Amino acid sequence: MRIEQEKLKHFLVLTLREEIDLDKDAEDLSRELEKAINDGYKYIALRFTHVSYIYSGIIKVIIKYFKKIQTLGGILTIIETNKALYDVLDVIGVARVFRIFYTLKDFEEYIFKT
């Protein structure tokens, strides 16, 4: 998996691209999220537009950092996922744990409402 950063004024977007390497994907995502927190980002969106498959190691990292960022008063969310991936996240309960936004704009509007 390749992870691209987009630093915006109030939050960070990490775009995940599908180039799966099961041995290091979770480590890479964990490292990127830890760096974002250390850089002071409290609002982080994971963009899954280009991902059609997600495995348990990535889900574990997402939940771990969702909790960590939440305790810091921030938000970690998923944006722009395709329907098939959203359905998987919904079935396993991730979509009930935290909000998934259809667009970056939806997430941005939500941040400024809270």
Jmol script that loads the backbone (N, CA, C; Angstrom):
load data "model"
ATOM      1  N   MET A   1       0.842  -1.167   0.000  1.00  0.00           N
ATOM      2  CA  MET A   1       0.000   0.000   0.000  1.00  0.00           C
ATOM      3  C   MET A   1       0.892   1.236   0.000  1.00  0.00           C
ATOM      4  N   ARG A   2       0.522   2.180  -0.797  1.00  0.00           N
ATOM      5  CA  ARG A   2       1.223   3.457  -0.848  1.00  0.00           C
ATOM      6  C   ARG A   2       0.355   4.480  -0.129  1.00  0.00           C
ATOM      7  N   ILE A   3       0.964   5.330   0.683  1.00  0.00           N
ATOM      8  CA  ILE A   3       0.227   6.339   1.445  1.00  0.00           C
ATOM      9  C   ILE A   3       0.741   7.716   1.042  1.00  0.00           C
ATOM     10  N   GLU A   4      -0.194   8.556   0.587  1.00  0.00           N
ATOM     11  CA  GLU A   4       0.152   9.916   0.187  1.00  0.00           C
ATOM     12  C   GLU A   4      -0.459  10.891   1.177  1.00  0.00           C
ATOM     13  N   GLN A   5       0.295  11.944   1.528  1.00  0.00           N
ATOM     14  CA  GLN A   5      -0.170  12.953   2.476  1.00  0.00           C
ATOM     15  C   GLN A   5      -0.665  14.193   1.762  1.00  0.00           C
ATOM     16  N   GLU A   6      -1.757  14.736   2.263  1.00  0.00           N
ATOM     17  CA  GLU A   6      -2.255  16.021   1.795  1.00  0.00           C
ATOM     18  C   GLU A   6      -2.501  16.862   3.043  1.00  0.00           C
ATOM     19  N   LYS A   7      -1.621  17.831   3.257  1.00  0.00           N
ATOM     20  CA  LYS A   7      -1.725  18.679   4.446  1.00  0.00           C
ATOM     21  C   LYS A   7      -2.602  19.877   4.120  1.00  0.00           C
ATOM     22  N   LEU A   8      -3.714  19.947   4.824  1.00  0.00           N
ATOM     23  CA  LEU A   8      -4.636  21.063   4.659  1.00  0.00           C
ATOM     24  C   LEU A   8      -4.561  21.946   5.895  1.00  0.00           C
ATOM     25  N   LYS A   9      -5.243  23.057   5.875  1.00  0.00           N
ATOM     26  CA  LYS A   9      -5.109  24.038   6.952  1.00  0.00           C
ATOM     27  C   LYS A   9      -5.433  23.469   8.328  1.00  0.00           C
ATOM     28  N   HIS A  10      -6.539  22.731   8.443  1.00  0.00           N
ATOM     29  CA  HIS A  10      -6.983  22.275   9.760  1.00  0.00           C
ATOM     30  C   HIS A  10      -6.859  20.773   9.975  1.00  0.00           C
ATOM     31  N   PHE A  11      -6.486  20.047   8.942  1.00  0.00           N
ATOM     32  CA  PHE A  11      -6.412  18.597   9.090  1.00  0.00           C
ATOM     33  C   PHE A  11      -5.509  17.984   8.029  1.00  0.00           C
ATOM     34  N   LEU A  12      -5.289  16.698   8.204  1.00  0.00           N
ATOM     35  CA  LEU A  12      -4.423  15.931   7.314  1.00  0.00           C
ATOM     36  C   LEU A  12      -5.247  14.844   6.636  1.00  0.00           C
ATOM     37  N   VAL A  13      -4.997  14.658   5.345  1.00  0.00           N
ATOM     38  CA  VAL A  13      -5.633  13.568   4.616  1.00  0.00           C
ATOM     39  C   VAL A  13      -4.533  12.596   4.190  1.00  0.00           C
ATOM     40  N   LEU A  14      -4.701  11.338   4.561  1.00  0.00           N
ATOM     41  CA  LEU A  14      -3.801  10.285   4.115  1.00  0.00           C
ATOM     42  C   LEU A  14      -4.554   9.454   3.088  1.00  0.00           C
ATOM     43  N   THR A  15      -4.084   9.478   1.847  1.00  0.00           N
ATOM     44  CA  THR A  15      -4.716   8.717   0.778  1.00  0.00           C
ATOM     45  C   THR A  15      -4.002   7.385   0.656  1.00  0.00           C
ATOM     46  N   LEU A  16      -4.758   6.318   0.807  1.00  0.00           N
ATOM     47  CA  LEU A  16      -4.205   4.968   0.711  1.00  0.00           C
ATOM     48  C   LEU A  16      -4.449   4.448  -0.701  1.00  0.00           C
ATOM     49  N   ARG A  17      -3.400   3.979  -1.315  1.00  0.00           N
ATOM     50  CA  ARG A  17      -3.483   3.430  -2.672  1.00  0.00           C
ATOM     51  C   ARG A  17      -3.199   1.939  -2.597  1.00  0.00           C
ATOM     52  N   GLU A  18      -3.938   1.214  -3.377  1.00  0.00           N
ATOM     53  CA  GLU A  18      -3.904  -0.240  -3.317  1.00  0.00           C
ATOM     54  C   GLU A  18      -2.648  -0.811  -3.975  1.00  0.00           C
ATOM     55  N   GLU A  19      -1.689  -1.104  -3.167  1.00  0.00           N
ATOM     56  CA  GLU A  19      -0.485  -1.838  -3.550  1.00  0.00           C
ATOM     57  C   GLU A  19      -0.157  -2.672  -2.316  1.00  0.00           C
ATOM     58  N   ILE A  20      -0.912  -3.712  -2.121  1.00  0.00           N
ATOM     59  CA  ILE A  20      -0.912  -4.428  -0.854  1.00  0.00           C
ATOM     60  C   ILE A  20       0.367  -5.218  -0.616  1.00  0.00           C
ATOM     61  N   ASP A  21       0.933  -4.992   0.557  1.00  0.00           N
ATOM     62  CA  ASP A  21       2.069  -5.761   1.057  1.00  0.00           C
ATOM     63  C   ASP A  21       1.723  -6.075   2.509  1.00  0.00           C
ATOM     64  N   LEU A  22       1.135  -7.228   2.731  1.00  0.00           N
ATOM     65  CA  LEU A  22       0.579  -7.562   4.039  1.00  0.00           C
ATOM     66  C   LEU A  22       1.587  -7.448   5.175  1.00  0.00           C
ATOM     67  N   ASP A  23       2.857  -7.677   4.898  1.00  0.00           N
ATOM     68  CA  ASP A  23       3.854  -7.649   5.961  1.00  0.00           C
ATOM     69  C   ASP A  23       4.138  -6.251   6.482  1.00  0.00           C
ATOM     70  N   LYS A  24       3.960  -5.227   5.650  1.00  0.00           N
ATOM     71  CA  LYS A  24       4.342  -3.901   6.114  1.00  0.00           C
ATOM     72  C   LYS A  24       3.257  -2.847   6.051  1.00  0.00           C
ATOM     73  N   ASP A  25       2.101  -3.158   5.483  1.00  0.00           N
ATOM     74  CA  ASP A  25       1.040  -2.151   5.365  1.00  0.00           C
ATOM     75  C   ASP A  25       0.616  -1.584   6.712  1.00  0.00           C
ATOM     76  N   ALA A  26       0.340  -2.435   7.680  1.00  0.00           N
ATOM     77  CA  ALA A  26      -0.105  -1.975   8.991  1.00  0.00           C
ATOM     78  C   ALA A  26       0.986  -1.143   9.662  1.00  0.00           C
ATOM     79  N   GLU A  27       2.234  -1.572   9.529  1.00  0.00           N
ATOM     80  CA  GLU A  27       3.354  -0.806  10.092  1.00  0.00           C
ATOM     81  C   GLU A  27       3.455   0.564   9.447  1.00  0.00           C
ATOM     82  N   ASP A  28       3.314   0.623   8.130  1.00  0.00           N
ATOM     83  CA  ASP A  28       3.405   1.895   7.414  1.00  0.00           C
ATOM     84  C   ASP A  28       2.291   2.842   7.842  1.00  0.00           C
ATOM     85  N   LEU A  29       1.077   2.335   7.921  1.00  0.00           N
ATOM     86  CA  LEU A  29      -0.045   3.175   8.324  1.00  0.00           C
ATOM     87  C   LEU A  29       0.127   3.636   9.768  1.00  0.00           C
ATOM     88  N   SER A  30       0.537   2.754  10.639  1.00  0.00           N
ATOM     89  CA  SER A  30       0.772   3.109  12.032  1.00  0.00           C
ATOM     90  C   SER A  30       1.838   4.201  12.137  1.00  0.00           C
ATOM     91  N   ARG A  31       2.910   4.059  11.401  1.00  0.00           N
ATOM     92  CA  ARG A  31       3.996   5.039  11.406  1.00  0.00           C
ATOM     93  C   ARG A  31       3.491   6.413  10.912  1.00  0.00           C
ATOM     94  N   GLU A  32       2.694   6.413   9.847  1.00  0.00           N
ATOM     95  CA  GLU A  32       2.161   7.671   9.303  1.00  0.00           C
ATOM     96  C   GLU A  32       1.224   8.356  10.297  1.00  0.00           C
ATOM     97  N   LEU A  33       0.371   7.569  10.951  1.00  0.00           N
ATOM     98  CA  LEU A  33      -0.553   8.139  11.932  1.00  0.00           C
ATOM     99  C   LEU A  33       0.190   8.664  13.156  1.00  0.00           C
ATOM    100  N   GLU A  34       1.177   7.940  13.607  1.00  0.00           N
ATOM    101  CA  GLU A  34       1.973   8.391  14.756  1.00  0.00           C
ATOM    102  C   GLU A  34       2.702   9.689  14.417  1.00  0.00           C
ATOM    103  N   LYS A  35       3.248   9.769  13.222  1.00  0.00           N
ATOM    104  CA  LYS A  35       3.936  10.991  12.779  1.00  0.00           C
ATOM    105  C   LYS A  35       2.955  12.156  12.716  1.00  0.00           C
ATOM    106  N   ALA A  36       1.758  11.915  12.200  1.00  0.00           N
ATOM    107  CA  ALA A  36       0.744  12.969  12.113  1.00  0.00           C
ATOM    108  C   ALA A  36       0.391  13.506  13.497  1.00  0.00           C
ATOM    109  N   ILE A  37       0.226  12.605  14.452  1.00  0.00           N
ATOM    110  CA  ILE A  37      -0.076  13.019  15.826  1.00  0.00           C
ATOM    111  C   ILE A  37       1.082  13.832  16.390  1.00  0.00           C
ATOM    112  N   ASN A  38       2.292  13.352  16.190  1.00  0.00           N
ATOM    113  CA  ASN A  38       3.476  14.066  16.686  1.00  0.00           C
ATOM    114  C   ASN A  38       3.650  15.427  16.022  1.00  0.00           C
ATOM    115  N   ASP A  39       3.153  15.561  14.788  1.00  0.00           N
ATOM    116  CA  ASP A  39       3.217  16.839  14.075  1.00  0.00           C
ATOM    117  C   ASP A  39       2.085  17.776  14.492  1.00  0.00           C
ATOM    118  N   GLY A  40       1.208  17.312  15.385  1.00  0.00           N
ATOM    119  CA  GLY A  40       0.162  18.161  15.925  1.00  0.00           C
ATOM    120  C   GLY A  40      -1.201  18.060  15.260  1.00  0.00           C
ATOM    121  N   TYR A  41      -1.377  17.125  14.349  1.00  0.00           N
ATOM    122  CA  TYR A  41      -2.685  16.978  13.697  1.00  0.00           C
ATOM    123  C   TYR A  41      -3.662  16.278  14.627  1.00  0.00           C
ATOM    124  N   LYS A  42      -4.828  16.906  14.821  1.00  0.00           N
ATOM    125  CA  LYS A  42      -5.892  16.307  15.632  1.00  0.00           C
ATOM    126  C   LYS A  42      -7.020  15.763  14.762  1.00  0.00           C
ATOM    127  N   TYR A  43      -7.082  16.224  13.540  1.00  0.00           N
ATOM    128  CA  TYR A  43      -8.127  15.794  12.601  1.00  0.00           C
ATOM    129  C   TYR A  43      -7.454  15.132  11.407  1.00  0.00           C
ATOM    130  N   ILE A  44      -7.712  13.857  11.257  1.00  0.00           N
ATOM    131  CA  ILE A  44      -7.057  13.076  10.204  1.00  0.00           C
ATOM    132  C   ILE A  44      -8.108  12.262   9.464  1.00  0.00           C
ATOM    133  N   ALA A  45      -8.060  12.342   8.147  1.00  0.00           N
ATOM    134  CA  ALA A  45      -8.970  11.566   7.305  1.00  0.00           C
ATOM    135  C   ALA A  45      -8.154  10.557   6.502  1.00  0.00           C
ATOM    136  N   LEU A  46      -8.622   9.330   6.494  1.00  0.00           N
ATOM    137  CA  LEU A  46      -8.016   8.284   5.674  1.00  0.00           C
ATOM    138  C   LEU A  46      -8.869   8.136   4.423  1.00  0.00           C
ATOM    139  N   ARG A  47      -8.295   8.463   3.278  1.00  0.00           N
ATOM    140  CA  ARG A  47      -9.034   8.388   2.010  1.00  0.00           C
ATOM    141  C   ARG A  47      -8.811   7.014   1.388  1.00  0.00           C
ATOM    142  N   PHE A  48      -9.907   6.302   1.178  1.00  0.00           N
ATOM    143  CA  PHE A  48      -9.865   4.940   0.645  1.00  0.00           C
ATOM    144  C   PHE A  48     -10.406   4.842  -0.775  1.00  0.00           C
ATOM    145  N   THR A  49     -10.381   5.936  -1.522  1.00  0.00           N
ATOM    146  CA  THR A  49     -10.929   5.946  -2.878  1.00  0.00           C
ATOM    147  C   THR A  49     -10.337   4.853  -3.748  1.00  0.00           C
ATOM    148  N   HIS A  50      -9.059   4.619  -3.625  1.00  0.00           N
ATOM    149  CA  HIS A  50      -8.338   3.704  -4.508  1.00  0.00           C
ATOM    150  C   HIS A  50      -8.073   2.342  -3.873  1.00  0.00           C
ATOM    151  N   VAL A  51      -8.893   1.978  -2.884  1.00  0.00           N
ATOM    152  CA  VAL A  51      -8.711   0.708  -2.196  1.00  0.00           C
ATOM    153  C   VAL A  51     -10.006  -0.099  -2.309  1.00  0.00           C
ATOM    154  N   SER A  52      -9.872  -1.331  -2.738  1.00  0.00           N
ATOM    155  CA  SER A  52     -11.058  -2.191  -2.840  1.00  0.00           C
ATOM    156  C   SER A  52     -10.998  -3.344  -1.841  1.00  0.00           C
ATOM    157  N   TYR A  53      -9.868  -3.465  -1.138  1.00  0.00           N
ATOM    158  CA  TYR A  53      -9.680  -4.559  -0.187  1.00  0.00           C
ATOM    159  C   TYR A  53      -9.000  -4.014   1.053  1.00  0.00           C
ATOM    160  N   ILE A  54      -9.446  -4.462   2.209  1.00  0.00           N
ATOM    161  CA  ILE A  54      -8.807  -4.075   3.469  1.00  0.00           C
ATOM    162  C   ILE A  54      -8.737  -5.321   4.339  1.00  0.00           C
ATOM    163  N   TYR A  55      -7.641  -5.504   5.002  1.00  0.00           N
ATOM    164  CA  TYR A  55      -7.511  -6.709   5.829  1.00  0.00           C
ATOM    165  C   TYR A  55      -7.421  -6.329   7.307  1.00  0.00           C
ATOM    166  N   SER A  56      -7.489  -7.322   8.149  1.00  0.00           N
ATOM    167  CA  SER A  56      -7.643  -7.110   9.586  1.00  0.00           C
ATOM    168  C   SER A  56      -6.515  -6.301  10.225  1.00  0.00           C
ATOM    169  N   GLY A  57      -5.302  -6.413   9.737  1.00  0.00           N
ATOM    170  CA  GLY A  57      -4.192  -5.650  10.301  1.00  0.00           C
ATOM    171  C   GLY A  57      -4.395  -4.153  10.152  1.00  0.00           C
ATOM    172  N   ILE A  58      -4.920  -3.740   9.013  1.00  0.00           N
ATOM    173  CA  ILE A  58      -5.207  -2.320   8.781  1.00  0.00           C
ATOM    174  C   ILE A  58      -6.363  -1.869   9.667  1.00  0.00           C
ATOM    175  N   ILE A  59      -7.389  -2.682   9.776  1.00  0.00           N
ATOM    176  CA  ILE A  59      -8.541  -2.333  10.619  1.00  0.00           C
ATOM    177  C   ILE A  59      -8.103  -2.163  12.071  1.00  0.00           C
ATOM    178  N   LYS A  60      -7.233  -3.045  12.526  1.00  0.00           N
ATOM    179  CA  LYS A  60      -6.719  -2.956  13.901  1.00  0.00           C
ATOM    180  C   LYS A  60      -5.988  -1.625  14.125  1.00  0.00           C
ATOM    181  N   VAL A  61      -5.172  -1.220  13.164  1.00  0.00           N
ATOM    182  CA  VAL A  61      -4.448   0.053  13.267  1.00  0.00           C
ATOM    183  C   VAL A  61      -5.435   1.222  13.286  1.00  0.00           C
ATOM    184  N   ILE A  62      -6.431   1.183  12.416  1.00  0.00           N
ATOM    185  CA  ILE A  62      -7.419   2.264  12.349  1.00  0.00           C
ATOM    186  C   ILE A  62      -8.137   2.408  13.692  1.00  0.00           C
ATOM    187  N   ILE A  63      -8.566   1.317  14.264  1.00  0.00           N
ATOM    188  CA  ILE A  63      -9.284   1.376  15.541  1.00  0.00           C
ATOM    189  C   ILE A  63      -8.367   1.860  16.662  1.00  0.00           C
ATOM    190  N   LYS A  64      -7.136   1.374  16.686  1.00  0.00           N
ATOM    191  CA  LYS A  64      -6.167   1.809  17.702  1.00  0.00           C
ATOM    192  C   LYS A  64      -5.975   3.326  17.649  1.00  0.00           C
ATOM    193  N   TYR A  65      -5.763   3.847  16.440  1.00  0.00           N
ATOM    194  CA  TYR A  65      -5.500   5.281  16.330  1.00  0.00           C
ATOM    195  C   TYR A  65      -6.767   6.113  16.432  1.00  0.00           C
ATOM    196  N   PHE A  66      -7.908   5.550  16.091  1.00  0.00           N
ATOM    197  CA  PHE A  66      -9.179   6.238  16.327  1.00  0.00           C
ATOM    198  C   PHE A  66      -9.298   6.538  17.818  1.00  0.00           C
ATOM    199  N   LYS A  67      -9.050   5.534  18.644  1.00  0.00           N
ATOM    200  CA  LYS A  67      -9.148   5.704  20.102  1.00  0.00           C
ATOM    201  C   LYS A  67      -8.098   6.689  20.613  1.00  0.00           C
ATOM    202  N   LYS A  68      -6.881   6.572  20.117  1.00  0.00           N
ATOM    203  CA  LYS A  68      -5.800   7.439  20.569  1.00  0.00           C
ATOM    204  C   LYS A  68      -6.082   8.897  20.218  1.00  0.00           C
ATOM    205  N   ILE A  69      -6.500   9.142  18.994  1.00  0.00           N
ATOM    206  CA  ILE A  69      -6.782  10.509  18.552  1.00  0.00           C
ATOM    207  C   ILE A  69      -7.997  11.070  19.273  1.00  0.00           C
ATOM    208  N   GLN A  70      -8.962  10.222  19.524  1.00  0.00           N
ATOM    209  CA  GLN A  70     -10.161  10.657  20.251  1.00  0.00           C
ATOM    210  C   GLN A  70      -9.796  11.125  21.663  1.00  0.00           C
ATOM    211  N   THR A  71      -8.886  10.418  22.331  1.00  0.00           N
ATOM    212  CA  THR A  71      -8.474  10.836  23.677  1.00  0.00           C
ATOM    213  C   THR A  71      -7.724  12.166  23.646  1.00  0.00           C
ATOM    214  N   LEU A  72      -7.170  12.515  22.490  1.00  0.00           N
ATOM    215  CA  LEU A  72      -6.480  13.794  22.337  1.00  0.00           C
ATOM    216  C   LEU A  72      -7.430  14.910  21.907  1.00  0.00           C
ATOM    217  N   GLY A  73      -8.724  14.573  21.806  1.00  0.00           N
ATOM    218  CA  GLY A  73      -9.720  15.561  21.412  1.00  0.00           C
ATOM    219  C   GLY A  73      -9.856  15.731  19.916  1.00  0.00           C
ATOM    220  N   GLY A  74      -9.354  14.776  19.165  1.00  0.00           N
ATOM    221  CA  GLY A  74      -9.406  14.870  17.711  1.00  0.00           C
ATOM    222  C   GLY A  74     -10.321  13.835  17.090  1.00  0.00           C
ATOM    223  N   ILE A  75     -10.241  13.747  15.775  1.00  0.00           N
ATOM    224  CA  ILE A  75     -11.079  12.826  15.017  1.00  0.00           C
ATOM    225  C   ILE A  75     -10.232  12.123  13.955  1.00  0.00           C
ATOM    226  N   LEU A  76     -10.363  10.815  13.906  1.00  0.00           N
ATOM    227  CA  LEU A  76      -9.816  10.020  12.801  1.00  0.00           C
ATOM    228  C   LEU A  76     -11.016   9.424  12.089  1.00  0.00           C
ATOM    229  N   THR A  77     -11.068   9.578  10.791  1.00  0.00           N
ATOM    230  CA  THR A  77     -12.197   9.064  10.035  1.00  0.00           C
ATOM    231  C   THR A  77     -11.744   8.498   8.699  1.00  0.00           C
ATOM    232  N   ILE A  78     -12.673   7.856   8.031  1.00  0.00           N
ATOM    233  CA  ILE A  78     -12.454   7.337   6.682  1.00  0.00           C
ATOM    234  C   ILE A  78     -13.331   8.153   5.748  1.00  0.00           C
ATOM    235  N   ILE A  79     -12.766   8.539   4.605  1.00  0.00           N
ATOM    236  CA  ILE A  79     -13.536   9.286   3.612  1.00  0.00           C
ATOM    237  C   ILE A  79     -13.405   8.619   2.244  1.00  0.00           C
ATOM    238  N   GLU A  80     -14.384   8.923   1.407  1.00  0.00           N
ATOM    239  CA  GLU A  80     -14.354   8.571  -0.013  1.00  0.00           C
ATOM    240  C   GLU A  80     -14.073   7.094  -0.279  1.00  0.00           C
ATOM    241  N   THR A  81     -14.748   6.244   0.452  1.00  0.00           N
ATOM    242  CA  THR A  81     -14.592   4.815   0.225  1.00  0.00           C
ATOM    243  C   THR A  81     -15.594   4.358  -0.839  1.00  0.00           C
ATOM    244  N   ASN A  82     -15.267   3.300  -1.537  1.00  0.00           N
ATOM    245  CA  ASN A  82     -16.228   2.766  -2.502  1.00  0.00           C
ATOM    246  C   ASN A  82     -17.287   1.952  -1.751  1.00  0.00           C
ATOM    247  N   LYS A  83     -18.390   1.678  -2.413  1.00  0.00           N
ATOM    248  CA  LYS A  83     -19.522   1.009  -1.763  1.00  0.00           C
ATOM    249  C   LYS A  83     -19.158  -0.374  -1.239  1.00  0.00           C
ATOM    250  N   ALA A  84     -18.407  -1.141  -2.005  1.00  0.00           N
ATOM    251  CA  ALA A  84     -18.052  -2.499  -1.576  1.00  0.00           C
ATOM    252  C   ALA A  84     -17.239  -2.467  -0.286  1.00  0.00           C
ATOM    253  N   LEU A  85     -16.270  -1.564  -0.207  1.00  0.00           N
ATOM    254  CA  LEU A  85     -15.452  -1.458   1.000  1.00  0.00           C
ATOM    255  C   LEU A  85     -16.289  -0.920   2.163  1.00  0.00           C
ATOM    256  N   TYR A  86     -17.161   0.049   1.899  1.00  0.00           N
ATOM    257  CA  TYR A  86     -18.038   0.553   2.950  1.00  0.00           C
ATOM    258  C   TYR A  86     -18.895  -0.576   3.517  1.00  0.00           C
ATOM    259  N   ASP A  87     -19.424  -1.406   2.634  1.00  0.00           N
ATOM    260  CA  ASP A  87     -20.261  -2.519   3.085  1.00  0.00           C
ATOM    261  C   ASP A  87     -19.489  -3.476   3.992  1.00  0.00           C
ATOM    262  N   VAL A  88     -18.229  -3.736   3.663  1.00  0.00           N
ATOM    263  CA  VAL A  88     -17.384  -4.591   4.503  1.00  0.00           C
ATOM    264  C   VAL A  88     -17.188  -3.939   5.870  1.00  0.00           C
ATOM    265  N   LEU A  89     -16.857  -2.652   5.884  1.00  0.00           N
ATOM    266  CA  LEU A  89     -16.653  -1.938   7.145  1.00  0.00           C
ATOM    267  C   LEU A  89     -17.934  -1.904   7.974  1.00  0.00           C
ATOM    268  N   ASP A  90     -19.062  -1.811   7.302  1.00  0.00           N
ATOM    269  CA  ASP A  90     -20.338  -1.813   8.000  1.00  0.00           C
ATOM    270  C   ASP A  90     -20.637  -3.187   8.612  1.00  0.00           C
ATOM    271  N   VAL A  91     -20.409  -4.239   7.854  1.00  0.00           N
ATOM    272  CA  VAL A  91     -20.698  -5.600   8.327  1.00  0.00           C
ATOM    273  C   VAL A  91     -19.842  -5.953   9.544  1.00  0.00           C
ATOM    274  N   ILE A  92     -18.577  -5.558   9.532  1.00  0.00           N
ATOM    275  CA  ILE A  92     -17.704  -5.906  10.662  1.00  0.00           C
ATOM    276  C   ILE A  92     -17.814  -4.918  11.826  1.00  0.00           C
ATOM    277  N   GLY A  93     -18.630  -3.886  11.666  1.00  0.00           N
ATOM    278  CA  GLY A  93     -18.904  -2.981  12.774  1.00  0.00           C
ATOM    279  C   GLY A  93     -18.085  -1.712  12.824  1.00  0.00           C
ATOM    280  N   VAL A  94     -17.125  -1.544  11.941  1.00  0.00           N
ATOM    281  CA  VAL A  94     -16.285  -0.337  11.962  1.00  0.00           C
ATOM    282  C   VAL A  94     -17.131   0.904  11.690  1.00  0.00           C
ATOM    283  N   ALA A  95     -18.082   0.799  10.787  1.00  0.00           N
ATOM    284  CA  ALA A  95     -18.926   1.954  10.442  1.00  0.00           C
ATOM    285  C   ALA A  95     -19.802   2.379  11.619  1.00  0.00           C
ATOM    286  N   ARG A  96     -19.994   1.519  12.581  1.00  0.00           N
ATOM    287  CA  ARG A  96     -20.768   1.881  13.776  1.00  0.00           C
ATOM    288  C   ARG A  96     -19.882   2.475  14.866  1.00  0.00           C
ATOM    289  N   VAL A  97     -18.588   2.227  14.797  1.00  0.00           N
ATOM    290  CA  VAL A  97     -17.658   2.746  15.799  1.00  0.00           C
ATOM    291  C   VAL A  97     -17.380   4.222  15.546  1.00  0.00           C
ATOM    292  N   PHE A  98     -17.175   4.593  14.301  1.00  0.00           N
ATOM    293  CA  PHE A  98     -16.952   6.000  13.977  1.00  0.00           C
ATOM    294  C   PHE A  98     -17.521   6.332  12.612  1.00  0.00           C
ATOM    295  N   ARG A  99     -17.683   7.625  12.379  1.00  0.00           N
ATOM    296  CA  ARG A  99     -18.316   8.090  11.147  1.00  0.00           C
ATOM    297  C   ARG A  99     -17.410   7.882   9.939  1.00  0.00           C
ATOM    298  N   ILE A 100     -18.038   7.515   8.852  1.00  0.00           N
ATOM    299  CA  ILE A 100     -17.374   7.433   7.560  1.00  0.00           C
ATOM    300  C   ILE A 100     -18.048   8.474   6.677  1.00  0.00           C
ATOM    301  N   PHE A 101     -17.264   9.356   6.090  1.00  0.00           N
ATOM    302  CA  PHE A 101     -17.806  10.434   5.279  1.00  0.00           C
ATOM    303  C   PHE A 101     -17.625  10.116   3.800  1.00  0.00           C
ATOM    304  N   TYR A 102     -18.629  10.486   3.020  1.00  0.00           N
ATOM    305  CA  TYR A 102     -18.562  10.211   1.582  1.00  0.00           C
ATOM    306  C   TYR A 102     -17.568  11.117   0.865  1.00  0.00           C
ATOM    307  N   THR A 103     -17.421  12.349   1.370  1.00  0.00           N
ATOM    308  CA  THR A 103     -16.515  13.287   0.712  1.00  0.00           C
ATOM    309  C   THR A 103     -15.655  14.008   1.745  1.00  0.00           C
ATOM    310  N   LEU A 104     -14.573  14.570   1.267  1.00  0.00           N
ATOM    311  CA  LEU A 104     -13.704  15.387   2.107  1.00  0.00           C
ATOM    312  C   LEU A 104     -14.477  16.607   2.605  1.00  0.00           C
ATOM    313  N   LYS A 105     -15.298  17.180   1.751  1.00  0.00           N
ATOM    314  CA  LYS A 105     -16.087  18.349   2.134  1.00  0.00           C
ATOM    315  C   LYS A 105     -17.038  18.017   3.289  1.00  0.00           C
ATOM    316  N   ASP A 106     -17.655  16.831   3.256  1.00  0.00           N
ATOM    317  CA  ASP A 106     -18.544  16.418   4.354  1.00  0.00           C
ATOM    318  C   ASP A 106     -17.783  16.369   5.680  1.00  0.00           C
ATOM    319  N   PHE A 107     -16.570  15.832   5.651  1.00  0.00           N
ATOM    320  CA  PHE A 107     -15.745  15.754   6.854  1.00  0.00           C
ATOM    321  C   PHE A 107     -15.376  17.150   7.344  1.00  0.00           C
ATOM    322  N   GLU A 108     -14.985  17.993   6.422  1.00  0.00           N
ATOM    323  CA  GLU A 108     -14.598  19.358   6.771  1.00  0.00           C
ATOM    324  C   GLU A 108     -15.775  20.112   7.414  1.00  0.00           C
ATOM    325  N   GLU A 109     -16.965  19.983   6.838  1.00  0.00           N
ATOM    326  CA  GLU A 109     -18.152  20.624   7.413  1.00  0.00           C
ATOM    327  C   GLU A 109     -18.454  20.090   8.805  1.00  0.00           C
ATOM    328  N   TYR A 110     -18.274  18.787   9.007  1.00  0.00           N
ATOM    329  CA  TYR A 110     -18.517  18.166  10.304  1.00  0.00           C
ATOM    330  C   TYR A 110     -17.545  18.710  11.356  1.00  0.00           C
ATOM    331  N   ILE A 111     -16.289  18.856  10.987  1.00  0.00           N
ATOM    332  CA  ILE A 111     -15.280  19.386  11.917  1.00  0.00           C
ATOM    333  C   ILE A 111     -15.666  20.775  12.408  1.00  0.00           C
ATOM    334  N   PHE A 112     -16.093  21.630  11.490  1.00  0.00           N
ATOM    335  CA  PHE A 112     -16.375  23.005  11.866  1.00  0.00           C
ATOM    336  C   PHE A 112     -17.706  23.158  12.581  1.00  0.00           C
ATOM    337  N   LYS A 113     -18.561  22.120  12.556  1.00  0.00           N
ATOM    338  CA  LYS A 113     -19.813  22.150  13.313  1.00  0.00           C
ATOM    339  C   LYS A 113     -19.589  21.759  14.763  1.00  0.00           C
ATOM    340  N   THR A 114     -18.545  20.925  15.021  1.00  0.00           N
ATOM    341  CA  THR A 114     -18.321  20.428  16.375  1.00  0.00           C
ATOM    342  C   THR A 114     -17.480  21.384  17.193  1.00  0.00           C
TER     343      THR A 114
END
end "model"
wireframe off; spacefill off
backbone 0.3
color backbone group
